[in-house]
C-alpha cells in the first residue's frame, strides 16, 4: 500500500510539471481574440485572450477571503462587454479590505480602454454566494464567495461567458495578485512519495527482522 501511494505521488508530480509547463507556454504565445476561442477550452487554461470592447464599471463583484502578502481583502471582478455584445467576467486582482468589514475597500479607478488582455482561468470551485449588506447596501458592489461567471450572471440579468479572465500583469487595469498555477508544487509531491517509500522500507525491514528473530529462536 505504501509503495502504491508513493507511485501515485510521483504520478501527481509529473501531472503538475506538465500543467505548469503547458500554462507557461500558452502565456508566452500571442493573444487569441475572444471571438476566436473554440467551444471546448478545457485544454486552454492560461491562454492569453484579447477582449475588445468596454468595462461595465457600475457593476462589479468583490471575491471574498483573499489574502496577499499577509493582508486580507478581495479580488475585483468586473464585467466586460465585447464589441459583439457578449459579456465576459474579468478579474483585475487584489485590493485590501477597509479598516473594518463595514468600510468599503479602496479600488483604483478603471483606465478607459477598448482592449483588455486576460488569461483564461478554468477552475472547479464551490459556487455559492454571500452578500455583505454593510458594504453592498446600495446593490453594488456585491461580495461573493465564488468567481464562477455561470453563478454570478444571475445578478446581471444576462449571461456571462462561461469562464473567467484574469488580467495580465502588463494590463493598465491590473491590480496586485498571487495566482500560482498550482498550490502544491511537483517537488512537494516527490517529498511525499519519498515519505511513503521510506515507510514501506521501514515496514519491510521490520518484517524481515521479525522473521529472522523467529527463525533464530
Backbone as a ProteinNet text record, in pm:
[ID]
protein_1_A
[PRIMARY]
XXXXXXXXXXXXXXXXXXXXXXXXXXXXXXXXXXXXXXXXXXXXXXXXXXXXXXXXXXXXXXXXXXXXXXXXXXXXXXXXXXXXXXXXXXXXXXXXXXXXXXXXXXXXXXXXXXXXXXXXXXXXXXXXXXXXXXXXXXXXXXXXXXXXXXXXXXXXXXXXXXXXXXXXXXXXXXXXXXXXXXXXXXXXXXXXXXXXXXXXXXXXXXXXXXXXXXXXX
[TERTIARY]
82.3	0	86.6	193.4	281.4	351.7	395	460.8	363.2	238.3	137.8	112.2	105.1	85.5	204.6	325.2	444.2	442.8	403.1	395.6	287.9	177	71	121	199.6	254.4	351.2	428.6	518.2	437.8	325.4	239.2	182.1	141.7	88.7	195.8	320.4	429.8	447.7	440.6	453.9	337.9	215.5	99	114.2	163.5	180.7	289	395.9	500.8	444.4	363.4	302.2	207.4	131.4	36.8	110.2	215.7	291.8	359.2	419.9	488.2	389.1	270	169.8	118.4	86.5	34.7	142.8	267	376.1	394.1	384.8	399.4	285.9	162.2	47.3	50.6	103.9	110.6	208.9	304.3	405.3	367.9	252.5	206.5	131.6	120.8	43	-102.1	-169.1	-308.8	-401.2	-499.1	-604.6	-724.6	-786.5	-904	-1021.2	-1096.6	-1207.7	-1301.8	-1337	-1433.1	-1376.8	-1245.8	-1184.3	-1167.1	-1210.3	-1199.1	-1290.1	-1240.1	-1326.4	-1428.7	-1526.1	-1628.2	-1568.5	-1479.3	-1417	-1280.4	-1269.4	-1145.5	-1077.7	-1120.1	-1066.5	-915	-859.4	-714.7	-642	-711.6	-651.4	-632.5	-638.9	-620.1	-485.6	-487.5	-366	-344.6	-423.2	-410.6	-446.5	-364.5	-394.1	-495.6	-605.6	-715.5	-732.1	-750.3	-769.7	-918.1	-967	-1104.9	-1110	-1212.1	-1225.1	-1364.2	-1370.8	-1500	-1484.4	-1561.3	-1550.8	-1602	-1549.4	-1593.8	-1734.1	-1801.6	-1928.1	-1894.3	-1848.6	-1786.4	-1881.2	-2011.4	-2104.5	-2152.2	-2109.9	-2146.8	-2021.6	-1984.6	-1870.5	-1884.2	-1805.2	-1811.7	-1680.7	-1689.3	-1571.3	-1562.6	-1461.8	-1441.4	-1378.4	-1448.9	-1413.2	-1304.2	-1246	-1148.6	-1023	-971.8	-844.3	-734.2	-615.7	-501.5	-382.1	-314.7	-195.1	-91.7	23.9	133	85.5	5.7	-41.1	-159.4	-206.7	-320.4	-446.9	-555	-683.6	-760	-827.8	-902.4	-990	-998.8	-1087.9	-1014.6	-1071.2	-1032.9	-1149.5	-1117.5	-1219.1	-1256.8	-1383.5	-1435.7	-1527.1	-1489.8	-1563.8	-1617.7	-1745.4	-1798.7	-1733.9	-1714	-1655	-1740.2	-1794.6	-1879.6	-1800	-1799.6	-1732.4	-1805.4	-1733.2	-1795.3	-1907.8	-1900.2	-2005.5	-2128.4	-2117.4	-2228.9	-2217.2	-2127.8	-2111.8	-2047.6	-2086.8	-2040.2	-1942.8	-1825.6	-1724.8	-1699.4	-1641.4	-1609.3	-1458	-1405.2	-1260.4	-1218.5	-1114.6	-1056.6	-939.7	-951.9	-844.8	-731.2	-764.1	-662.9	-708.9	-612.6	-639.3	-645.4	-738.5	-740.1	-757.8	-686.2	-705.4	-841.2	-895.6	-1023.8	-1007	-1116.6	-1112.4	-1071.7	-1076.5	-1035.1	-1117.2	-1245.8	-1334.6	-1415.9	-1493.1	-1578	-1686.2	-1714.9	-1818.9	-1767.2	-1634.8	-1575.9	-1548.8	-1593	-1568.1	-1419.4	-1363.6	-1221.9	-1196.4	-1073.6	-1035	-992.6	-1065.3	-1039.4	-993.7	-873.3	-826	-925	-948.6	-1043.9	-995	-1090	-1056.3	-1003.2	-900.2	-849.1	-924.8	-984.7	-1063.8	-978.4	-1027.1	-952	-1048.1	-1023.4	-1106.7	-1045.8	-929	-859.3	-826.3	-850.1	-810.9	-753.1	-636.1	-572.8	-582.1	-641	-654.6	-631	-572.1	-550.2	-676.9	-709.5	-828.1	-810.2	-903.7	-893.2	-1005.3	-966.1	-1063	-1041.7	-1144.1	-1128.2	-1258.7	-1245.5	-1361.3	-1361.5	-1467.6	-1472.6	-1615.4	-1630.3	-1762.9	-1835.6	-1957	-2030.7	-2149.2	-2120.6	-2227.7	-2201.2	-2303	-2297	-2321.9	-2247	-2268.3	-2260.8	-2362	-2363.4	-2350.3	-2253.5	-2229.5	-2308.9	-2422.7	-2513.5	-2448.7	-2355.2	-2296.1	-2214.6	-2162.9	-2087.2	-2174.1	-2257.6	-2333.2	-2479.2	-2503.5	-2641.3	-2711.6	-2637	-2697	-2707	-2664.3	-2674.1	-2539.7	-2449.4	-2317.2	-2211.7	-2093.8	-2052.3	-2115.5	-2110.5	-2162.1	-2044.9	-2044.8	-1941.8	-1985.7	-1899.1	-1932.3	-1818.9	-1849	-1750.5	-1707.5	-1751.5	-1713	-1685.4	-1598.2	-1573.4	-1633.5	-1720.8	-1783.1	-1881	-1851.4	-1941.9	-2081.8	-2092.9	-2223	-2312.1	-2252	-2329.1	-2358.6	-2257.8	-2271.8	-2359.3	-2383.6	-2465.2	-2608.7	-2650.8	-2787.4	-2808.2	-2697.7	-2708.6	-2710.9	-2672.5	-2658.9	-2784.9	-2869.1	-2988.1	-2958.5	-2835.2	-2795.1	-2676.1	-2647.2	-2544.8	-2402.1	-2311.3	-2167.2	-2108	-1992.2	-1910.5	-1877.3	-1868	-1865.5	-1739.3	-1629	-1505.3	-1454.9	-1375.3	-1320.9	-1192.8	-1164.9	-1038.8	-963.4	-836.2	-752	-660.5	-671.8	-590.9	-442.7	-371.2	-226.7	-164.1	-45.1	20.6	49.6	67.6	100.8	-21.4	-141.7	-261.6	-272.1	-307.4	-311.4	-413.3	-510.7	-610.8	-583	-466.9	-433.2	-399.5	-436.8	-406.2	-310.4	-249.5	-160.2	-231.1	-152.3	-211.8	-111.3	-164.3	-82.8	-166.8	-137.8	-216.4	-125.3	-76.4	8.2	-73.3	-8	-76.2	-130.3	-52.8	-95	-42.9	-121.5	-81.1	31.8	18.9	120.2	214.8	341.1	440	485.8	542.1	589.4	688.3	775.9	876.8	811.2	694.6	626.8	568.1	513.2	462.5	575.9	693.8	807.5	851.5	839.1	870.6	776.2	646.9	550.5	578.7	617.8	649.9	766.6	868.4	982.7	939.4	847.5	798.4	727.8	643.4	573.5	671	769.1	866.5	949.7	982.2	1058.1	977.9	848.8	762.9	753.6	747.3	743.1	872.6	986.2	1115.5	1126.4	1084.4	1088.6	1002	883.8	793.6	852.9	914.1	976	1092.6	1174	1286.3	1236.8	1129.8	1074	1019.8	956.2	903.4	1017.8	1122.5	1237.2	1305.6	1319.7	1382.4	1299.3	1164.3	1076.1	1091.1	1097.7	1115.2	1250.2	1355.1	1489.7	1493	1429.8	1428.7	1351.1	1243	1162	1240.9	1311.9	1391.4	1508.3	1562.6	1675.9	1635.4	1510.3	1459.3	1431.6
-120.3	0	126.7	126.9	243.5	266.8	158.6	172	229.4	180.7	229.9	379	421.1	562.9	646.1	592.9	663	680	574.8	582.3	681.9	685.8	781.8	924.9	951.6	1085.8	1122.7	1027.1	1053.6	1085.9	1016.7	1046.3	1187.8	1225.8	1359.9	1465.5	1436.8	1530	1551.1	1442.9	1453	1532.2	1507.4	1581.9	1731.4	1766.7	1907.9	1971.9	1898.6	1951.5	1979.9	1888.4	1908.3	2027.5	2040.9	2152.1	2285.5	2295.1	2419.7	2454.5	2353.8	2377.3	2420.9	2357.1	2389.9	2532.6	2572.3	2707.9	2812.1	2781.6	2875.6	2897.7	2790.2	2801	2885.1	2858.9	2931.1	3079.5	3113.7	3254.8	3333	3264.6	3331.8	3339.6	3284.9	3292.2	3424.1	3469.3	3590.6	3572.5	3681.9	3671.1	3615.6	3538.9	3487.2	3581	3615.5	3702.3	3627.2	3696.7	3635.5	3559.8	3621.3	3560.6	3439.5	3415.9	3300.9	3181.3	3193.3	3081.1	2966.4	2842.8	2728.2	2703.9	2619.5	2588.8	2514.1	2420.4	2342	2403.7	2468.9	2538.6	2474.8	2354.2	2291	2272.8	2260.4	2241.1	2373.5	2485.3	2616	2703	2644	2722.5	2794.7	2924	3004.7	3077.6	3046.2	3113.5	3261.5	3349.7	3492.9	3525.6	3588.3	3620.7	3771.9	3824.4	3968.7	4000	4082.8	4129.2	4267.2	4289.4	4415.2	4471.6	4578.9	4636.1	4738.2	4723.4	4815.8	4751.1	4800.4	4751.4	4804.4	4733.7	4780.2	4824.4	4948.5	4989.7	5005.5	5018.9	5043.5	4914.9	4800.4	4672.2	4585	4554.3	4463.7	4385.8	4280.9	4189.7	4193.8	4162.8	4150.1	4005.6	3934.2	3795	3793	3738.1	3748.3	3649.4	3676.5	3587.2	3565.4	3669.5	3663	3717.5	3663.4	3707.3	3730.4	3842.9	3873.7	3937.4	3873.8	3922.6	3952.7	3863.4	3875.4	3967.6	4032.8	4123.9	4054.9	4074.2	4016.5	4116.6	4066.6	4157.1	4085.1	4141.8	4091.4	4090	4014.4	4028.1	4092.9	4185	4267.3	4204.3	4167.7	4104	4202.1	4237.9	4340.6	4283.7	4305.1	4263	4342.8	4276.5	4340.5	4302.9	4406	4380.2	4387.6	4277.5	4272.6	4361.4	4404.2	4485.1	4408.4	4274.3	4190.8	4183	4234.6	4232.7	4126.5	4029.9	3923.6	3978.8	3922.7	3969.9	3868.3	3916.7	3833.6	3889.8	3806.6	3850	3852.6	3967.9	3989.2	4008.1	3937.4	3952.3	4049.6	4166.2	4266.1	4232.1	4169.3	4139.2	4178.5	4197.2	4210.4	4356.1	4380	4504.8	4467.9	4536	4507.3	4556	4488.9	4531.8	4663.9	4730.2	4853.9	4830.8	4936.1	4926.6	4822.9	4812.2	4710.4	4651.6	4548.3	4488.1	4584.5	4685.7	4781.2	4889.5	4899.7	5002.3	4945.4	5017.7	4973.4	4982.3	4884.5	4890.3	4999.4	5047.5	5148.3	5075	5100.2	5029.7	5131.5	5114.8	5207.5	5213.9	5335	5353.6	5285.1	5241.4	5181.1	5286.5	5248.6	5333.2	5297.4	5395.9	5368.9	5298.8	5184.5	5107.8	5021.6	5014	4929.1	4790.5	4770	4640.7	4592.9	4464.7	4404.2	4266.9	4239.7	4108.6	4031.9	3913.6	3831.7	3685.8	3615.6	3472	3396.5	3298.9	3217.6	3133	3142.5	3070.5	2968	2841.7	2733.1	2662.5	2662.5	2603	2540.3	2444	2384	2434.5	2501	2557.4	2558.8	2580.2	2588.1	2710.4	2691.7	2800	2843.4	2922.8	2977.9	3126.3	3199.3	3345.4	3395	3496.2	3562.5	3712.6	3782.9	3928.4	3996.8	4086.4	4162.5	4291.9	4297.7	4411.7	4543.6	4539.3	4663.1	4734.2	4657.8	4718.2	4733.9	4636.2	4634.4	4675.6	4764	4801.8	4864.4	4934.5	5000.3	4906.9	4784.3	4687.9	4648.7	4744.8	4717.3	4792.3	4734.3	4600.9	4490.5	4369	4253.9	4165.7	4129.2	4040.6	3896.1	3817.3	3679.6	3586.9	3458.4	3357	3271.6	3307.1	3234.1	3331.3	3289.2	3370.1	3303.3	3207.8	3134.4	3225.5	3260.1	3350.7	3293.4	3160.6	3099.2	3114.9	3138.9	3166.1	3315.3	3398	3542.3	3609.5	3542.5	3604.6	3631.2	3565.5	3588.3	3733.1	3801.9	3940.9	4038	3989.7	4078.2	4084.1	3983.3	3978.4	3930.9	3885.4	3828.8	3736.8	3654.2	3551.8	3602.6	3544.1	3565.5	3455.9	3485	3377.4	3282.9	3154.2	3052.8	3049.9	3113.6	3110.5	3251.6	3260.1	3387.5	3423.1	3552.8	3601.4	3679	3643.9	3714.6	3809.3	3938.8	4037.3	4004.3	4022	4004.7	4118.6	4094.7	4195.7	4324.3	4314.4	4432.8	4516.3	4466.3	4541.5	4663.8	4780.9	4903.6	4898.5	4810.1	4799.2	4686	4622.7	4510.5	4558.7	4480.1	4505.3	4397.6	4414.9	4311.4	4176.8	4069.8	3937.6	3830.5	3714.7	3595	3479.4	3438.4	3335.8	3223.2	3139.2	3028.3	2927.4	2859.7	2758.8	2646.8	2608.1	2503.4	2534.8	2501.1	2528.4	2434	2307.6	2209.9	2184.2	2220	2206.9	2061.5	2025	1887.5	1840.5	1930.1	1889.9	1841.5	1897.9	1855.4	1715.7	1689.3	1554.7	1452.7	1488.6	1395.6	1376.5	1480.2	1467	1369.9	1379	1284.9	1143.4	1131.2	998.6	937.3	1018	968.7	921.1	993.6	952.5	817.3	799.6	671.9	557.9	580.4	475	442.9	545.6	522.9	439.1	469.4	390.9	246.1	226.5	90.8	15.9	86.2	24	-12.5	79	52.2	-67.6	-73	-184.8	-315.8	-312.5	-433.5	-480.4	-385.9	-422.4	-478	-419.2	-468.7	-608.9	-633.8	-767.9	-868.4	-827.8	-917.5	-946.7	-843.8	-864.5	-958.6	-944.1	-1031.2	-1176.2	-1198.8	-1335.3	-1390.4	-1306.7	-1350.9	-1391.8	-1310.9	-1342.9	-1472.1	-1490.5	-1610.5	-1735.1	-1726.8	-1840.3	-1865.7	-1758.2	-1771.3	-1839.4	-1810.5	-1873.6	-2021.1
0	0	0	83.9	89.8	-43.8	-108.6	-239.4	-341.7	-337.7	-431.4	-409.8	-283.8	-254	-302	-286.9	-335.6	-485.8	-557.1	-703.8	-747.7	-671.8	-704.5	-688.3	-585.3	-566.2	-678.2	-726.6	-839.7	-965.5	-984.2	-1099.1	-1088.3	-966.3	-945.4	-972.7	-936	-962	-1111.7	-1188.5	-1334.3	-1393.4	-1343.1	-1391.6	-1365.2	-1246.1	-1211.9	-1300	-1328.2	-1416.6	-1554.6	-1606.6	-1738.5	-1736.5	-1626.7	-1613.3	-1612.1	-1531.9	-1520	-1652.2	-1716	-1844.2	-1952	-1953.8	-2054.8	-2039.9	-1915.4	-1893.2	-1920.6	-1884	-1909.4	-2059.5	-2135.6	-2281.2	-2339.4	-2294.7	-2350.7	-2315.5	-2197.7	-2158.3	-2244.2	-2303.6	-2384.8	-2533	-2567.9	-2706.4	-2729.9	-2855.3	-2884.2	-2839.4	-2797.4	-2751.1	-2858.7	-2813.8	-2900.5	-2887.3	-2996.7	-2990.5	-2927.2	-2845.6	-2773.5	-2867.1	-2978.9	-3071.1	-3144.6	-3130.8	-3197.4	-3104.5	-2979.2	-2886.3	-2929.9	-2923.8	-2956.9	-2847.3	-2875.5	-2775.9	-2657.1	-2684.8	-2578.1	-2546	-2431.4	-2394.6	-2273	-2237.6	-2117.3	-2122.3	-2242.7	-2258.5	-2279.6	-2266.8	-2296.1	-2172	-2054.4	-1931.8	-1935.6	-1905.2	-1908.6	-2040	-2142.4	-2271.4	-2257.4	-2310.2	-2305.6	-2414.4	-2372.6	-2463.6	-2468.5	-2586.7	-2603.7	-2615.2	-2523.5	-2525.4	-2590.6	-2670.3	-2742.8	-2716.6	-2635	-2600.6	-2490	-2382.8	-2271	-2142.1	-2029.2	-1899.4	-1867.5	-1777.6	-1720.5	-1578.5	-1558.7	-1433.1	-1314.9	-1342	-1231.2	-1165	-1217.7	-1158.3	-1148	-1027.1	-1011.2	-881.9	-870.3	-757.4	-679.4	-550.7	-465.5	-418.1	-466.4	-427.2	-289.1	-193.7	-52.3	-12.3	106.2	170.4	86.4	25.9	-46.6	44.9	32.2	112.3	20.5	38.5	-39.1	52.6	64.1	149	291	344.1	481.6	501.6	395.4	406.4	356.8	429.7	392.6	306.1	204.8	118.8	19.3	-100	-203.4	-338.2	-431.7	-571.8	-645.3	-734.5	-800.8	-935.1	-947.1	-1068.9	-1140.7	-1263.6	-1337.3	-1468.8	-1499.4	-1628.9	-1743.1	-1855.2	-1972.8	-2093.9	-2158.6	-2273.8	-2403.2	-2474.5	-2604.2	-2705.6	-2806.8	-2911.8	-2981.4	-2973.8	-3032.8	-2942.9	-2819.6	-2726.8	-2618.9	-2637	-2538.2	-2411.2	-2297.2	-2167.7	-2107.2	-2067.7	-2001.5	-1862.3	-1775.3	-1639.7	-1624.4	-1578.8	-1570.1	-1425	-1384.3	-1250.3	-1260	-1197.1	-1202.4	-1106.1	-993.2	-893.8	-755.1	-664.8	-521.1	-473.8	-380.1	-303	-155.7	-64.5	78.8	126.1	226.8	281.9	356.8	386.2	461.1	605.4	682.7	823.4	898.2	863.7	919.6	805	834.5	731.5	684.4	762.4	724.5	631.1	617	531.4	392.3	290.9	153.9	122.3	49.7	12.9	-90.3	-93.2	-192.3	-319.7	-428.4	-555.2	-659.5	-713.8	-818.1	-934.3	-982.1	-1091.5	-1218.4	-1297.8	-1426.7	-1522.6	-1595.7	-1702.8	-1829.4	-1890.9	-2011.5	-2116.2	-2160.8	-2259.8	-2340.9	-2469.3	-2555	-2570.9	-2510	-2518.2	-2377.4	-2351.7	-2224	-2252.4	-2197.4	-2213.5	-2082.9	-2088.8	-1969.4	-1999.6	-1903.1	-1921.7	-1884.8	-1964.6	-1943.6	-1818	-1725.9	-1598.8	-1589.8	-1577.2	-1568.7	-1436	-1353.8	-1220.7	-1176.5	-1085.2	-1020.8	-877.7	-838.5	-704.3	-652.9	-524.5	-466.4	-520.2	-564.5	-627.8	-541.7	-440.3	-359.3	-338.5	-298.9	-294.3	-152.7	-115.4	13.2	-10.7	32	13.8	148.6	159.8	282.9	274.3	346.1	333.4	375.7	472.2	521.6	414.5	316.9	207.5	83.1	58.4	-66.9	-46.6	49.6	81.3	-38.9	-124.2	-239.8	-359.9	-344.4	-454	-512	-526.4	-583.6	-504.6	-488	-533.8	-450	-500	-428.4	-383.7	-258.4	-206.2	-229.5	-290.1	-324.9	-283.8	-277.5	-239.7	-358.5	-477.1	-596.6	-710	-801.7	-921.2	-1045	-1023.1	-1133.7	-1208.4	-1333.7	-1407.2	-1423.6	-1429.7	-1450.2	-1327.8	-1212.4	-1091	-1078.7	-1106.1	-1086.3	-1191.6	-1302.9	-1408.4	-1362.9	-1255.4	-1205.8	-1163.1	-1126.8	-1084.7	-1202.9	-1320.2	-1435.2	-1522	-1508.4	-1592.8	-1733.7	-1756.9	-1886.2	-1862.9	-1961.3	-1943.8	-1959	-1879	-1893.8	-1982.7	-2040.8	-2097.1	-1982.3	-2008.7	-1903.1	-1817.4	-1861.6	-1783.5	-1754.8	-1648.7	-1602.5	-1678	-1687.2	-1743.6	-1636.2	-1616.9	-1519.9	-1594.9	-1564.8	-1636.4	-1626.8	-1737.3	-1735.2	-1654.9	-1601.5	-1518	-1594.1	-1724.9	-1805	-1841.2	-1815.3	-1849.1	-1757.7	-1810.2	-1728.6	-1614.9	-1622.8	-1517.2	-1418.9	-1432.1	-1345.1	-1204.3	-1105.1	-965.1	-915	-797.2	-743.9	-736.5	-746.9	-743.6	-704.3	-663.6	-646.9	-698.7	-821.5	-887.2	-936.6	-846.3	-890.4	-970.9	-1063.3	-1144	-1056.6	-955.4	-863.6	-724.1	-623.8	-485.9	-443.4	-479.9	-441.9	-559.2	-542.6	-648.6	-663.4	-780.1	-801.6	-695.9	-648.6	-550.9	-421.7	-387.3	-265.3	-283	-401.7	-429.6	-419.5	-470.4	-462.3	-316.7	-236.8	-95.2	-26.2	-60.5	-4.3	-52.3	-179.6	-233.7	-156.6	-127.8	-51.2	86.7	149	279.9	273.2	170.8	157.4	131.2	43.6	14.2	138.4	217.9	341.5	439.9	450.8	539.4	491.5	360.8	306.1	337.9	325.4	354.8	502.5	588.4	732.8	768.2	709.5	736.3	686.7	566.6	512.4	600.2	648.2	735.6	868.6	923.3	1048.6	1031.4	917.6	890.2	875.5	801.3	782.6	916	1000.2	1131.9	1217.7	1208.4	1284.9	1241	1110.2	1057.7	1100.3	1094.3	1132.4	1279.2	1366.6	1509	1536.3	1461.2	1480.8	1440.9	1328.2	1282.7	1378.1	1432.1	1523.9	1653	1695.9	1817.7	1794.3
[MASK]
+++++++++++++++++++++++++++++++++++++++++++++++++++++++++++++++++++++++++++++++++++++++++++++++++++++++++++++++++++++++++++++++++++++++++++++++++++++++++++++++++++++++++++++++++++++++++++++++++++++++++++++++++++++++++

